[in-house]
Amino acid sequence: MDKHKQTPDILAEILGGEAEVSLGSSPVERPRPAAKPKPAARPKQSAPSPRKAAAPAQWETRVVTFQAHNGWRPRFLDGKELKNWMEGPLLHEYIAWLGEQGWELAAASSGERIYGLADKLQLYFKRAK
């Protein structure tokens, strides 16, 4: 019974170490698994450049003050009272019309009077020049 069947050292293969199998008095070195190719070196990236600030946008602005008269109607446009404002469009109609003209609602305020004695609702619009 001098000859033993040589069995692979599975644990050594998994761990990637050298496996030695002892057969009697002479150690046998197991062949190493083929080395995995190293990935190609990535080119070094330069440090990110500071973000360039975009040119500031140029805006047109519009302040519309609404007053309640059979519904909320625009009364002041940029501080000037609109003619026949009492027969003018209602708030939602006026906002839709401004949207069609490219105006975007930027802010809204209520409570403080800016122009008239009874105005309490101001909407602030902007659009690119």
CYANA upper distance limits for C-alpha pairs under 8 A (distance plus 0.5 A):
  2 ASP  CA     24 GLY  CA      7.93
  3 LYS  CA     23 LEU  CA      8.35
  4 HIS  CA     23 LEU  CA      7.29
  6 GLN  CA     21 VAL  CA      8.09
  6 GLN  CA     23 LEU  CA      8.30
  9 ASP  CA     13 GLU  CA      7.02
  9 ASP  CA     19 ALA  CA      6.80
  9 ASP  CA     20 GLU  CA      8.48
  9 ASP  CA     21 VAL  CA      8.08
 10 ILE  CA     14 ILE  CA      6.74
 11 LEU  CA     15 LEU  CA      6.65
 12 ALA  CA     16 GLY  CA      6.22
 12 ALA  CA     17 GLY  CA      5.67
 12 ALA  CA     18 GLU  CA      6.88
 12 ALA  CA     19 ALA  CA      6.06
 13 GLU  CA     17 GLY  CA      7.05
 13 GLU  CA     18 GLU  CA      8.33
 13 GLU  CA     19 ALA  CA      8.06
 13 GLU  CA     33 PRO  CA      8.09
 16 GLY  CA     33 PRO  CA      8.31
 18 GLU  CA     29 GLU  CA      8.08
 18 GLU  CA     30 ARG  CA      7.45
 18 GLU  CA     32 ARG  CA      7.24
 19 ALA  CA     29 GLU  CA      6.94
 19 ALA  CA     30 ARG  CA      6.11
 20 GLU  CA     27 PRO  CA      6.87
 20 GLU  CA     28 VAL  CA      6.31
 20 GLU  CA     29 GLU  CA      5.56
 20 GLU  CA     30 ARG  CA      6.63
 21 VAL  CA     27 PRO  CA      6.50
 21 VAL  CA     28 VAL  CA      6.07
 21 VAL  CA     29 GLU  CA      7.34
 21 VAL  CA     30 ARG  CA      7.96
 22 SER  CA     26 SER  CA      6.94
 22 SER  CA     27 PRO  CA      5.23
 22 SER  CA     28 VAL  CA      6.90
 23 LEU  CA     27 PRO  CA      6.71
 23 LEU  CA     28 VAL  CA      7.80
 57 ALA  CA    128 ALA  CA      7.59
 58 GLN  CA    128 ALA  CA      6.38
 58 GLN  CA    129 LYS  CA      6.23
 59 TRP  CA    126 LYS  CA      6.69
 59 TRP  CA    127 ARG  CA      6.01
 59 TRP  CA    128 ALA  CA      5.10
 59 TRP  CA    129 LYS  CA      5.85
 60 GLU  CA    126 LYS  CA      6.02
 60 GLU  CA    127 ARG  CA      5.93
 60 GLU  CA    128 ALA  CA      6.67
 60 GLU  CA    129 LYS  CA      6.37
 61 THR  CA    124 TYR  CA      7.67
 61 THR  CA    125 PHE  CA      6.10
 61 THR  CA    126 LYS  CA      4.94
 61 THR  CA    127 ARG  CA      7.25
 62 ARG  CA     77 LEU  CA      7.69
 62 ARG  CA     78 ASP  CA      6.39
 62 ARG  CA    124 TYR  CA      6.32
 62 ARG  CA    125 PHE  CA      5.57
 62 ARG  CA    126 LYS  CA      6.82
 63 VAL  CA     76 PHE  CA      8.47
 63 VAL  CA     77 LEU  CA      6.47
 63 VAL  CA     78 ASP  CA      5.43
 63 VAL  CA     79 GLY  CA      8.07
 63 VAL  CA    122 GLN  CA      7.17
 63 VAL  CA    123 LEU  CA      6.35
 63 VAL  CA    124 TYR  CA      5.18
 63 VAL  CA    125 PHE  CA      6.89
 64 VAL  CA     74 PRO  CA      6.93
 64 VAL  CA     75 ARG  CA      7.99
 64 VAL  CA     76 PHE  CA      6.25
 64 VAL  CA     77 LEU  CA      5.27
 64 VAL  CA     78 ASP  CA      6.76
 64 VAL  CA    122 GLN  CA      6.05
 64 VAL  CA    123 LEU  CA      5.78
 64 VAL  CA    124 TYR  CA      6.98
 65 THR  CA     74 PRO  CA      6.25
 65 THR  CA     75 ARG  CA      6.29
 65 THR  CA     76 PHE  CA      5.48
 65 THR  CA     77 LEU  CA      7.04
 65 THR  CA    115 TYR  CA      8.39
 65 THR  CA    119 ASP  CA      7.02
 65 THR  CA    120 LYS  CA      7.97
 65 THR  CA    121 LEU  CA      6.21
 65 THR  CA    122 GLN  CA      4.85
 65 THR  CA    123 LEU  CA      6.99
 66 PHE  CA     72 TRP  CA      6.44
 66 PHE  CA     73 ARG  CA      5.69
 66 PHE  CA     74 PRO  CA      4.72
 66 PHE  CA     75 ARG  CA      5.82
 66 PHE  CA     76 PHE  CA      7.45
 66 PHE  CA     91 LEU  CA      7.97
 66 PHE  CA    119 ASP  CA      6.56
 66 PHE  CA    120 LYS  CA      7.49
 66 PHE  CA    121 LEU  CA      5.83
 66 PHE  CA    122 GLN  CA      6.72
 67 GLN  CA     72 TRP  CA      5.90
 67 GLN  CA     73 ARG  CA      6.07
 67 GLN  CA     74 PRO  CA      6.89
 67 GLN  CA     75 ARG  CA      6.61
 67 GLN  CA    118 ALA  CA      7.20
 67 GLN  CA    119 ASP  CA      5.41
 67 GLN  CA    120 LYS  CA      7.22
 67 GLN  CA    121 LEU  CA      7.44
 68 ALA  CA     72 TRP  CA      4.83
 68 ALA  CA     73 ARG  CA      6.78
 68 ALA  CA    119 ASP  CA      8.27
 69 HIS  CA     73 ARG  CA      7.16
 69 HIS  CA     86 MET  CA      6.99
 71 GLY  CA     90 LEU  CA      6.89
 71 GLY  CA     91 LEU  CA      8.21
 72 TRP  CA     90 LEU  CA      6.21
 72 TRP  CA     91 LEU  CA      5.90
 73 ARG  CA     85 TRP  CA      7.45
 73 ARG  CA     86 MET  CA      7.53
 73 ARG  CA     88 GLY  CA      6.85
 73 ARG  CA     89 PRO  CA      6.59
 73 ARG  CA     90 LEU  CA      5.31
 73 ARG  CA     91 LEU  CA      5.82
 74 PRO  CA     82 LEU  CA      8.18
 74 PRO  CA     85 TRP  CA      7.00
 74 PRO  CA     88 GLY  CA      7.59
 74 PRO  CA     89 PRO  CA      7.90
 74 PRO  CA     90 LEU  CA      7.87
 74 PRO  CA     91 LEU  CA      7.23
 74 PRO  CA     94 TYR  CA      8.05
 75 ARG  CA     81 GLU  CA      6.22
 75 ARG  CA     82 LEU  CA      6.09
 75 ARG  CA     85 TRP  CA      5.91
 75 ARG  CA     86 MET  CA      8.27
 76 PHE  CA     80 LYS  CA      5.68
 76 PHE  CA     81 GLU  CA      4.86
 76 PHE  CA     82 LEU  CA      6.22
 76 PHE  CA    115 TYR  CA      7.93
 77 LEU  CA     81 GLU  CA      6.90
 77 LEU  CA     82 LEU  CA      7.20
 79 GLY  CA    115 TYR  CA      6.89
 81 GLU  CA     85 TRP  CA      8.33
 84 ASN  CA     88 GLY  CA      7.08
 89 PRO  CA     93 GLU  CA      6.36
 89 PRO  CA     94 TYR  CA      6.32
 90 LEU  CA     94 TYR  CA      6.64
 91 LEU  CA     95 ILE  CA      6.69
 92 HIS  CA     96 ALA  CA      6.69
 93 GLU  CA     97 TRP  CA      6.74
 94 TYR  CA     98 LEU  CA      6.73
 95 ILE  CA     99 GLY  CA      6.71
 96 ALA  CA    100 GLU  CA      6.89
 97 TRP  CA    101 GLN  CA      7.01
 98 LEU  CA    102 GLY  CA      7.06
 98 LEU  CA    103 TRP  CA      5.86
 98 LEU  CA    104 GLU  CA      8.25
 99 GLY  CA    103 TRP  CA      5.47
 99 GLY  CA    104 GLU  CA      6.75
102 GLY  CA    127 ARG  CA      6.78
103 TRP  CA    125 PHE  CA      6.41
103 TRP  CA    126 LYS  CA      6.02
103 TRP  CA    127 ARG  CA      5.53
104 GLU  CA    125 PHE  CA      5.80
104 GLU  CA    126 LYS  CA      5.81
104 GLU  CA    127 ARG  CA      6.57
105 LEU  CA    123 LEU  CA      7.62
105 LEU  CA    124 TYR  CA      6.53
105 LEU  CA    125 PHE  CA      4.96
105 LEU  CA    126 LYS  CA      7.04
106 ALA  CA    123 LEU  CA      8.30
106 ALA  CA    124 TYR  CA      6.03
106 ALA  CA    125 PHE  CA      5.64
106 ALA  CA    126 LYS  CA      6.76
107 ALA  CA    123 LEU  CA      6.55
107 ALA  CA    124 TYR  CA      5.57
107 ALA  CA    125 PHE  CA      7.55
108 ALA  CA    121 LEU  CA      8.01
108 ALA  CA    122 GLN  CA      6.31
108 ALA  CA    123 LEU  CA      5.00
108 ALA  CA    124 TYR  CA      6.49
109 SER  CA    120 LYS  CA      8.45
109 SER  CA    121 LEU  CA      6.35
109 SER  CA    122 GLN  CA      5.68
109 SER  CA    123 LEU  CA      6.92
110 SER  CA    120 LYS  CA      5.66
110 SER  CA    121 LEU  CA      4.91
110 SER  CA    122 GLN  CA      6.73
111 GLY  CA    120 LYS  CA      5.42
111 GLY  CA    121 LEU  CA      7.21
112 GLU  CA    119 ASP  CA      8.48
112 GLU  CA    120 LYS  CA      6.31
112 GLU  CA    121 LEU  CA      8.31
113 ARG  CA    117 LEU  CA      7.22
113 ARG  CA    118 ALA  CA      7.57
113 ARG  CA    119 ASP  CA      6.07
113 ARG  CA    120 LYS  CA      5.92
113 ARG  CA    121 LEU  CA      8.41
114 ILE  CA    119 ASP  CA      7.82
114 ILE  CA    120 LYS  CA      8.49
115 TYR  CA    119 ASP  CA      7.59
